[in-house]
Amino acid sequence: MPHVSMTRRYRFCAAHRLHSDVLTAEQNWAAFGKCNNPNGHGHNYVVLVTVNDGGHPDTLDPAWVDEIVNETIIRRFDHQDLNSDQEFSKQTTTGENLVKLIWDLLAAKIAPGVLEKVGVIETRDNYFEYAALPAARS
């Protein structure tokens, strides 16, 4: 079914350390290099959230999307240490884990089939994307 999509851009700054407690210090260095610095490091993350109109072109409202993303994502992560977030207590704070967590948090607030895609730009060269399966779309 044809639909219209809208993508909104958001920003937050956060720190993290790529580290796994199940690895030795040498294994962590081999896997994560300088990103395993015990003091962590930070990023100016860009989050792209794409929603669709569910077949109803008049339903796309940027203010509605902004409210959900600001309440659910920006307030939670901006100027925080991602490793301190409870959701990362059992997983590494990689970009792919972050984009999946952001998807899950937004999917709990947005009707099924309306949230289409979430992208996270971590660095100039690192972009992570999580999207709904085509069968799940309206």
C-alpha positions as CSV (number, residue, x, y, z in Angstrom):
1,M,0.0,0.0,0.0
2,P,1.4,3.4,-0.9
3,H,2.2,5.7,2.0
4,V,4.1,8.9,2.8
5,S,7.1,8.9,5.1
6,M,8.6,11.7,7.2
7,T,12.0,11.6,8.7
8,R,13.0,13.9,11.6
9,R,16.5,14.5,12.9
10,Y,17.5,14.7,16.6
11,R,20.8,15.2,18.4
12,F,22.2,14.1,21.8
13,C,25.6,14.0,23.3
14,A,26.6,11.0,25.3
15,A,29.6,9.1,26.6
16,H,30.3,5.4,26.6
17,R,33.0,2.8,26.8
18,L,33.1,-0.3,24.6
19,H,33.8,-3.0,27.0
20,S,32.7,-6.5,27.9
21,D,33.1,-8.0,31.3
22,V,33.4,-11.5,29.8
23,L,36.6,-10.6,28.0
24,T,40.1,-10.1,29.3
25,A,41.8,-6.7,29.2
26,E,43.7,-7.9,26.1
27,Q,40.6,-9.3,24.4
28,N,38.7,-6.0,25.1
29,W,41.6,-4.0,23.6
30,A,41.7,-6.4,20.5
31,A,38.0,-6.0,20.0
32,F,37.5,-2.3,20.8
33,G,40.9,-0.6,20.6
34,K,41.0,2.9,21.9
35,C,37.2,2.8,22.4
36,N,37.9,0.6,25.4
37,N,39.5,3.5,27.2
38,P,38.6,3.1,31.0
39,N,37.6,6.8,31.0
40,G,35.2,6.3,28.1
41,H,34.8,8.8,25.2
42,G,31.9,10.8,23.8
43,H,29.9,11.3,20.6
44,N,27.5,13.8,19.3
45,Y,24.9,11.4,18.1
46,V,22.4,12.1,15.4
47,V,19.2,10.1,15.4
48,L,16.9,9.9,12.4
49,V,13.4,8.7,13.0
50,T,11.2,7.8,10.1
51,V,7.4,7.4,10.5
52,N,4.7,6.9,7.9
53,D,1.2,8.1,7.6
54,G,-0.3,4.6,7.8
55,G,-2.2,5.3,4.6
56,H,-3.7,8.6,6.0
57,P,-1.7,11.5,4.6
58,D,-3.1,14.0,7.1
59,T,-1.8,12.1,10.1
60,L,1.9,13.1,9.9
61,D,2.6,15.7,12.6
62,P,6.2,16.7,13.3
63,A,5.2,18.1,16.7
64,W,3.8,14.7,17.8
65,V,7.0,12.9,16.7
66,D,9.2,15.5,18.4
67,E,7.3,15.1,21.6
68,I,7.7,11.3,21.7
69,V,11.4,11.4,20.7
70,N,12.3,14.2,23.1
71,E,10.5,12.5,26.0
72,T,11.7,9.0,25.3
73,I,15.1,9.3,23.8
74,I,16.7,12.7,24.1
75,R,15.9,13.3,27.8
76,R,17.1,9.8,28.6
77,F,20.4,9.8,26.8
78,D,21.5,13.5,26.4
79,H,24.7,14.2,28.4
80,Q,24.7,10.8,30.0
81,D,27.1,7.8,30.2
82,L,25.4,5.1,28.2
83,N,27.1,2.4,30.2
84,S,25.1,3.6,33.2
85,D,21.8,3.0,31.5
86,Q,20.1,-0.1,32.9
87,E,19.3,-1.4,29.4
88,F,23.1,-1.7,28.8
89,S,23.8,-3.6,32.0
90,K,24.1,-6.9,30.0
91,Q,25.2,-5.7,26.6
92,T,27.9,-3.5,25.1
93,T,27.1,0.1,24.2
94,T,27.8,-0.4,20.5
95,G,26.0,1.6,17.8
96,E,24.0,-1.4,16.7
97,N,22.8,-2.1,20.2
98,L,22.0,1.6,20.7
99,V,19.9,1.8,17.5
100,K,18.0,-1.3,18.4
101,L,17.3,0.0,21.9
102,I,16.1,3.4,20.5
103,W,13.8,1.4,18.1
104,D,12.4,-0.6,21.0
105,L,11.7,2.4,23.1
106,L,10.0,4.3,20.3
107,A,8.0,1.2,19.1
108,A,6.5,1.0,22.6
109,K,5.0,4.5,22.1
110,I,4.2,4.6,18.4
111,A,1.4,2.5,16.8
112,P,2.6,-0.7,15.0
113,G,3.4,-0.1,11.4
114,V,3.9,3.7,11.8
115,L,7.5,3.6,13.0
116,E,9.4,2.7,9.8
117,K,13.1,3.2,10.5
118,V,15.5,4.5,13.1
119,G,19.1,5.6,12.2
120,V,21.9,6.5,14.4
121,I,25.0,8.4,13.2
122,E,27.7,7.9,15.7
123,T,30.7,9.3,13.9
124,R,31.3,10.7,10.4
125,D,31.9,7.1,9.2
126,N,29.6,5.0,11.4
127,Y,25.8,4.9,10.7
128,F,23.5,2.2,12.2
129,E,20.0,1.6,11.0
130,Y,17.1,-0.5,12.3
131,A,13.9,-0.9,10.3
132,A,10.6,-2.6,10.4
133,L,10.2,-5.7,8.3
134,P,8.0,-5.0,5.2
135,A,5.3,-7.4,6.4
136,A,5.0,-5.3,9.6
137,R,4.2,-2.1,7.7
138,S,0.7,-0.9,7.2
